[in-house]
Amino acid sequence: MADLLYLDDLKVGQRFASTGSLAVDEARIKSFAAEFDPQPFHLDDAAARPTLFGGLAASGWHTAAMTMKMVTDGGIPIAGGIIGASGELAWPKPTRPGDVLRVTAEVLEITPSKSRPDRGMITMRIETQNQKGEAVQVFTVKMVVPRRTPAG
């Protein structure tokens, strides 16, 4: 794993990529959906065909969970962990059985805290792409990041 980064180490425009990828399996799509998002288009291909998905699609929450797995497995080496404060989540294309996902991220904004000198906030755009390079999830997130040494 890369060295952990603090607020002071980050730069606007800095990019990160997942160190690995995740293959999306039909059985896992169905088991995740059965437990957490039991809608027909996540559970049954035939039931999903007449929907706007046109076939079996992973739950967006499943895609988000797989994204988090890749981010925390070294994709974004933030000291103190990945601590979200707020965000905007979009799923421009469905995640399908057989997709192989990877993650890229970019630092959009860095804001040191005025009231808490031991930390600050960053805004990142985290994009999850399938094997065709198509975005299946875009997450713009504000994250709390510790400072290496508190500003004084």
C-alpha positions in Angstrom: 0.0 0.0 0.0 1.2 3.5 -0.8 2.2 5.9 2.0 -0.7 7.5 3.6 -1.5 11.0 2.6 -2.5 13.9 4.8 -4.3 17.1 3.8 -0.9 18.9 3.5 0.3 16.3 0.9 -2.7 16.6 -1.4 -2.9 18.9 -4.5 -5.9 20.0 -6.6 -5.8 17.9 -9.8 -4.0 15.0 -8.1 -5.3 11.6 -9.4 -5.6 8.2 -7.9 -6.5 4.8 -9.4 -7.6 1.5 -7.7 -4.7 -1.0 -7.4 -7.0 -3.7 -8.6 -10.4 -4.4 -10.2 -13.5 -6.3 -9.3 -15.4 -8.7 -11.5 -19.2 -8.5 -11.2 -20.8 -11.9 -10.8 -24.5 -12.6 -11.5 -24.9 -14.7 -8.3 -23.4 -11.9 -6.2 -25.7 -9.3 -7.9 -28.7 -11.4 -6.9 -27.5 -12.2 -3.4 -26.7 -8.5 -2.6 -30.1 -7.5 -4.0 -32.0 -10.2 -2.1 -30.5 -8.9 1.2 -30.4 -5.1 0.6 -32.3 -4.0 -2.5 -34.9 -6.7 -3.5 -36.3 -5.2 -6.7 -37.1 -7.5 -9.7 -34.5 -5.9 -12.0 -31.8 -6.8 -9.5 -33.0 -10.3 -8.9 -34.2 -11.8 -12.1 -33.0 -11.3 -15.7 -36.4 -12.1 -17.3 -38.2 -9.7 -14.9 -35.5 -7.0 -15.7 -35.9 -7.2 -19.5 -39.0 -5.1 -19.9 -37.7 -2.4 -17.5 -35.6 0.6 -18.4 -32.5 -1.6 -17.6 -33.3 -4.1 -20.3 -31.7 -6.9 -18.3 -30.3 -7.8 -15.0 -28.5 -4.8 -13.3 -26.6 -4.6 -10.0 -28.1 -2.4 -7.4 -26.5 1.1 -7.3 -25.8 0.4 -3.6 -23.9 -2.8 -4.7 -21.9 -0.7 -7.1 -21.2 1.8 -4.3 -20.1 -1.0 -2.0 -17.7 -2.4 -4.6 -16.4 1.1 -5.2 -15.7 1.5 -1.5 -13.9 -1.8 -1.5 -11.5 -0.7 -4.2 -11.0 2.7 -2.7 -10.2 1.3 0.7 -7.9 -1.4 -0.7 -5.4 1.3 -1.6 -7.1 3.3 -4.3 -7.1 6.5 -2.3 -4.4 6.2 0.5 -5.8 8.9 2.9 -4.5 9.0 6.5 -7.2 8.4 9.0 -9.4 6.5 6.4 -12.1 7.4 4.0 -14.5 9.6 6.0 -17.2 11.1 4.0 -19.1 14.2 5.1 -21.5 14.6 2.2 -21.7 13.8 -1.5 -23.6 13.4 -4.7 -24.0 10.0 -6.2 -24.9 9.2 -9.8 -25.2 5.9 -11.8 -25.1 6.9 -15.5 -25.0 3.3 -16.7 -26.0 0.0 -15.0 -23.5 -2.4 -13.7 -24.0 -5.7 -15.4 -23.0 -9.4 -14.8 -19.6 -9.9 -16.3 -18.5 -6.2 -15.9 -15.0 -5.7 -14.5 -14.9 -2.5 -12.4 -12.0 -0.1 -11.6 -11.9 3.2 -9.9 -10.2 6.5 -10.7 -10.4 9.6 -8.5 -9.4 13.3 -8.7 -9.0 15.9 -6.0 -11.2 18.9 -6.9 -10.9 21.1 -3.9 -8.9 21.4 -0.7 -10.2 23.4 2.3 -8.2 23.5 5.5 -10.5 24.0 8.5 -10.4 27.3 10.3 -12.0 26.0 13.5 -10.2 22.7 13.6 -6.6 23.1 12.7 -5.9 19.3 12.9 -8.0 18.6 9.7 -9.6 19.9 6.6 -12.0 18.9 3.8 -11.3 17.7 0.3 -13.8 17.3 -2.5 -13.0 14.3 -4.8 -14.7 13.0 -7.9 -14.6 9.2 -7.7 -15.5 7.4 -10.9 -16.2 3.7 -11.2 -15.8 2.4 -14.8 -16.5 -0.9 -16.4 -14.1 -2.7 -18.7 -15.3 -0.6 -21.7 -14.3 2.6 -19.8 -17.9 3.6 -19.3 -18.8 5.3 -16.0 -21.2 3.2 -14.0 -21.0 5.4 -10.9 -19.8 9.0 -10.3 -19.4 10.1 -6.7 -18.5 13.6 -5.9 -17.7 13.5 -2.2 -16.5 15.9 0.6 -14.1 14.0 2.9 -12.6 14.8 6.2 -8.8 14.5 6.0 -6.3 15.0 8.9 -3.4 17.4 8.7 0.1 16.1 9.1 0.8 18.9 11.6 -2.0 21.2 12.8 -1.8 24.7 11.4 -1.0 27.2 14.1 
